[in-house]
Amino acid sequence: MAAESEKQNFFEPIGNQAQGLAAGTDGAAADEDDIKPVDEIESLCMNCHENGITRLLLTQIPYFREVVIMSFSCDHCNFQNNEIQPAGTIQPKGTHYELRLTTLADFSRQVVKSDTATVKFIEIDLEIPAGRGQLTNVEGLLTGVVDDLEMGQEARKEQAPEIFDKVADIIKKSRAMLAGDSFPFRVYVDDPAGNSFIAPDLKDGVGKWEKHEYARTPEQNQALGLTDSDANADPTLNNPGLTEDGEIIPNEVYSFPATCPGCMHACTTHMKMVDIPHFKQVVLMSTVCDACGYRSNDVKTGGEIPEYGEKIILEVDGEIDLARDILKSETCGLECPELELHVNPGTLGGRFTTVEGLLTQVRNDLHSQIFEAGEGGDSLRTDEKSQWDKFFANLDNAIAGTKPFTVILTDPFASSYVQSLVDPPAPDPKIKKEKYTRTEEEEEELGLRDMKVEGYEEPEKEETEAEAN
């Protein structure tokens, strides 16, 4: 797989106008009605200090949002440079995308790397730090960093031979990845600003493509230039008390001060404990920021960690099943094989709703990302658009109750729930529950291998022996 393919496909998903921008043209071959305005600005070349031309194009990336593509070229020294900047604002939460590459076709996945994002190829511990924004693909990212490493190898061989050997090993492994000899391996893009992206695919199954949103730390907010301009605000919060034993009162709404992860202004988080019959107590949490309009809803389950995970299989056939209450914890994966729907753990967070409500939320989130943002999906390829249209048509039929389907909840913490329509202890014929042993990967990801619940007051044996020696 040659590096030239990455250059040829660099702007392909954006449209002919973006290709013209990269080539230094205005996309005159496209129809006049479809041509987007390309702004040209005379600017200083930092290579030869003569004047060159910077071209700017505002465009929409499918499944993502609007971005500004910048292309600089200098006729004096032939220096060229391409960058990308988000056209919107910093998002309320940071984003973490992870892709597991298993075939050569995965190298062509489109990647948006903003100037605040870091990229890491996990298996070889190769990290690309935050810096210049890029619109490329996985092959382009890996090829670019390998080329940069090879450029400095001659100097390292003379000045730092030990570093030269380590870098040579990384280059060798990277070349094997590019040749398709090291599948599978993983790459992630982590962006505190939430403006980076790895393109999904309709055929992605569980564990192939993942997206997680997270609240930024104070250090990340400071690095992004977000400050708490109302840090001394003292909102009046009316909190009901606890019981005499210091326990939370069920069904009481508690309010406590918080900091908005989007604008860092003071806001209020509301919390309520709800007892789900024949299940357990859960905590509903809601945060609303009056300053920027940020909203979030989440469900937290409590209690001890069970010995086994649990898989719940629900057969949905009609409006009665769609009205069942369902709790999908933040550690739970959702799958509907008949609808080709796979939702990875952590993607939606914790949700306590109905089956219809859960599918509606998934549909609205996907539809807004693919068809309703910016250009409304006009830049999608015809075959790709038809696949998504078929997917949403099946999802709409399922929500309307005209298409039977199966809901599979796989939760390693056994903290998810589906309402039974049969009085216990009689089993519901449409619900099947299976216990399973958690895999090593699940326990590692959930941090269970690092937990010590017995003898934690005593120092570790290794530490005691080291001190004795």
Residue pairs with C-beta under 8 A, 6 or more apart in sequence:
1 104
1 107
1 139
1 178
1 179
1 180
3 139
3 140
3 143
3 147
5 139
6 136
6 137
6 139
6 140
6 143
7 140
9 108
9 137
10 22
10 82
10 135
10 136
10 137
10 140
11 18
11 19
11 21
11 22
11 69
11 135
12 19
13 61
13 62
13 110
13 199
13 379
13 381
14 59
14 61
14 69
14 135
14 379
15 30
15 34
15 36
15 59
15 379
16 27
16 29
16 30
16 34
17 26
17 27
17 30
17 34
17 35
17 36
17 38
17 57
17 59
18 27
18 57
18 59
18 69
19 27
20 26
20 27
20 28
20 29
20 30
20 38
21 27
21 38
21 55
21 57
21 69
21 71
22 71
22 82
24 53
24 55
24 71
24 73
26 35
26 38
27 35
27 36
27 38
28 35
36 57
36 58
36 59
38 55
38 56
38 57
39 55
39 56
39 57
40 53
40 54
40 55
40 56
41 53
41 54
41 55
41 56
42 51
42 52
42 53
42 54
43 51
43 52
43 53
43 54
43 72
44 50
44 51
44 52
45 51
45 52
45 72
45 74
45 76
45 77
45 79
47 74
47 77
47 79
48 74
48 76
48 77
48 79
50 74
50 76
50 77
51 74
52 72
52 73
52 74
52 75
52 76
52 79
53 72
53 73
53 74
53 75
54 70
54 71
54 72
55 70
55 71
55 72
55 73
56 68
56 69
56 70
57 68
57 69
57 71
58 66
58 67
58 68
58 87
59 66
59 67
59 69
59 375
59 379
60 66
60 67
60 373
60 374
60 375
60 378
60 379
61 67
61 110
61 112
61 135
61 197
61 379
62 199
62 370
62 377
62 379
62 380
62 384
63 197
63 199
63 200
63 369
63 370
64 112
64 197
64 199
64 369
64 373
65 86
65 87
65 88
65 195
65 373
65 374
66 86
66 87
66 88
66 373
66 374
67 84
67 85
67 86
67 87
67 112
67 135
68 84
68 85
68 86
68 87
69 82
69 83
69 84
69 135
70 82
70 83
70 84
70 85
71 80
71 81
71 82
72 79
72 80
72 81
72 82
73 79
73 80
74 80
82 134
82 135
83 132
83 133
83 134
84 112
84 113
84 114
84 133
84 134
84 135
85 114
85 115
85 133
86 114
86 133
86 193
86 195
88 195
90 193
90 194
90 195
90 224
90 226
90 262
91 193
91 194
91 195
91 262
92 194
92 260
92 261
92 262
92 292
92 294
92 296
93 194
93 213
93 214
93 215
93 216
93 261
93 262
94 190
94 191
94 192
94 193
94 194
94 213
94 214
94 215
94 216
94 220
95 189
95 190
95 191
95 194
95 196
95 197
95 211
95 212
95 213
95 214
96 188
96 189
96 190
96 191
96 211
96 212
96 213
96 214
97 188
97 189
97 190
97 196
97 197
97 198
97 209
97 210
97 211
98 186
98 187
98 188
98 198
98 209
98 210
98 212
99 106
99 109
99 138
99 186
99 187
99 188
99 198
99 208
99 209
99 210
100 184
100 185
100 186
100 207
100 208
100 209
101 107
101 138
101 177
101 183
101 184
101 185
101 186
101 187
102 183
102 184
102 208
103 180
103 183
104 180
106 138
107 137
107 138
107 139
107 142
107 178
108 137
108 138
108 139
109 137
109 138
109 198
109 199
109 201
110 135
110 136
110 137
110 197
110 198
110 199
111 119
111 134
111 135
111 136
111 137
111 138
111 140
111 141
111 189
111 196
111 197
111 198
111 199
112 133
112 134
112 135
112 195
112 196
112 197
112 198
113 119
113 128
113 133
113 134
113 135
113 136
113 141
113 189
113 191
113 196
114 133
114 191
114 193
114 195
114 196
115 130
115 131
115 132
115 133
116 130
116 191
116 192
116 193
116 195
116 196
116 223
116 224
117 130
117 189
117 190
117 191
117 193
117 195
117 196
118 127
118 128
118 129
118 130
118 189
118 190
118 191
119 127
119 128
119 141
119 187
119 188
119 189
119 190
120 126
120 127
120 128
120 187
120 188
120 190
121 127
121 142
121 174
121 177
121 185
121 186
121 187
122 185
122 186
122 187
122 188
123 173
123 182
123 185
123 186
124 170
124 173
124 174
124 177
124 185
126 145
126 170
126 174
128 141
128 145
134 140
134 141
136 144
138 187
138 198
139 178
141 187
142 174
142 177
142 178
142 187
143 178
145 174
146 171
146 174
146 175
146 178
149 167
149 170
149 171
150 171
152 167
153 164
153 167
153 168
153 171
156 163
156 164
156 167
157 164
173 182
176 182
177 185
187 198
189 196
189 197
189 198
190 196
192 216
192 220
192 223
192 224
193 224
194 213
198 209
200 209
200 211
201 208
201 209
202 340
202 384
202 387
202 388
202 391
204 342
205 342
206 333
206 335
206 342
206 344
206 410
207 344
209 344
210 344
210 346
210 347
211 344
211 347
212 346
212 347
213 349
215 261
216 224
216 226
216 261
221 227
221 264
226 263
226 264
227 264
228 259
228 264
228 265
228 266
229 264
229 265
230 265
230 266
230 291
231 266
233 265
233 266
235 257
235 266
235 268
237 255
237 256
237 257
237 268
238 255
239 254
239 255
239 256
240 249
240 252
240 253
240 254
241 249
242 248
242 249
243 249
248 254
248 273
249 273
250 273
250 274
250 275
250 281
251 272
251 273
251 274
251 275
252 272
252 273
253 270
253 271
253 272
254 270
254 271
254 272
255 268
255 269
255 270
255 271
256 268
256 269
256 271
257 266
257 267
257 268
257 269
258 266
258 267
258 268
258 269
258 287
259 265
259 266
259 267
260 266
260 267
260 287
260 289
260 291
260 292
260 294
261 294
262 289
262 292
262 294
263 289
263 291
263 292
263 294
265 289
265 291
265 292
267 287
267 288
267 289
267 290
267 291
267 294
268 287
268 288
269 285
269 286
269 287
270 285
270 286
270 287
270 288
271 283
271 284
271 285
271 286
272 283
272 284
273 281
273 282
273 283
273 284
274 281
274 282
274 283
274 284
274 352
275 281
276 282
276 325
276 327
276 352
276 417
278 420
278 424
279 327
279 417
280 301
280 302
280 303
280 415
281 302
281 303
282 299
282 300
282 301
282 302
282 327
282 352
283 299
283 300
283 301
283 302
284 297
284 298
284 299
284 352
285 297
285 298
285 299
285 300
286 295
286 296
286 297
286 298
287 294
287 295
287 296
288 294
288 295
289 295
297 351
298 330
298 349
298 350
299 327
299 329
299 330
299 349
299 350
299 351
299 352
300 330
300 350
301 327
301 329
301 350
301 413
301 415
303 415
305 413
305 448
306 413
306 414
308 414
308 435
308 436
308 437
308 438
309 410
309 411
309 412
309 413
309 414
309 435
309 436
309 437
309 438
309 442
310 411
310 414
310 416
310 433
310 434
310 435
310 436
311 408
311 409
311 410
311 411
311 433
311 434
311 436
312 407
312 408
312 409
312 411
312 416
312 417
312 418
312 431
312 432
312 433
313 406
313 407
313 408
313 409
313 431
313 432
313 433
313 434
314 321
314 324
314 326
314 355
314 406
314 407
314 408
314 409
314 418
314 430
314 431
315 321
315 404
315 406
315 430
315 431
316 322
316 355
316 398
316 404
316 405
316 406
316 407
316 430
317 404
317 430
318 401
318 404
319 401
320 421
321 355
321 430
322 354
322 355
322 356
322 399
322 401
323 354
323 355
323 356
324 354
324 355
324 418
324 419
324 421
325 352
325 353
325 354
325 417
325 418
325 419
326 351
326 352
326 353
326 354
326 355
326 358
326 407
326 409
326 416
326 417
326 418
326 419
327 350
327 351
327 352
327 415
327 416
327 417
327 418
328 334
328 348
328 350
328 351
328 358
328 409
328 416
329 350
329 411
329 413
329 415
329 416
330 345
330 346
330 349
330 350
331 345
331 346
331 411
331 412
331 413
331 415
331 446
332 345
332 409
332 410
332 411
332 413
332 415
332 416
333 342
333 343
333 344
333 345
333 409
333 410
333 411
334 341
334 342
334 343
334 348
334 358
334 362
334 407
334 408
334 409
335 341
335 342
335 343
335 407
335 408
335 410
336 359
336 398
336 405
336 406
336 407
336 408
337 405
337 406
337 408
338 394
338 398
338 403
338 404
338 405
338 406
339 391
339 394
339 395
339 398
339 403
339 405
340 391
340 394
341 362
341 395
343 362
348 358
348 361
348 362
348 365
351 358
351 361
353 361
355 407
355 418
356 399
359 395
359 398
359 399
360 399
362 395
363 392
363 395
363 396
363 399
366 392
367 392
370 377
370 380
370 388
371 377
371 388
377 385
377 388
380 388
394 403
397 403
398 405
407 418
409 416
409 418
412 438
412 442
412 443
412 446
413 446
414 435
418 431
420 427
420 428
420 431
421 428
421 430
422 428
422 429
438 446
438 448
443 449
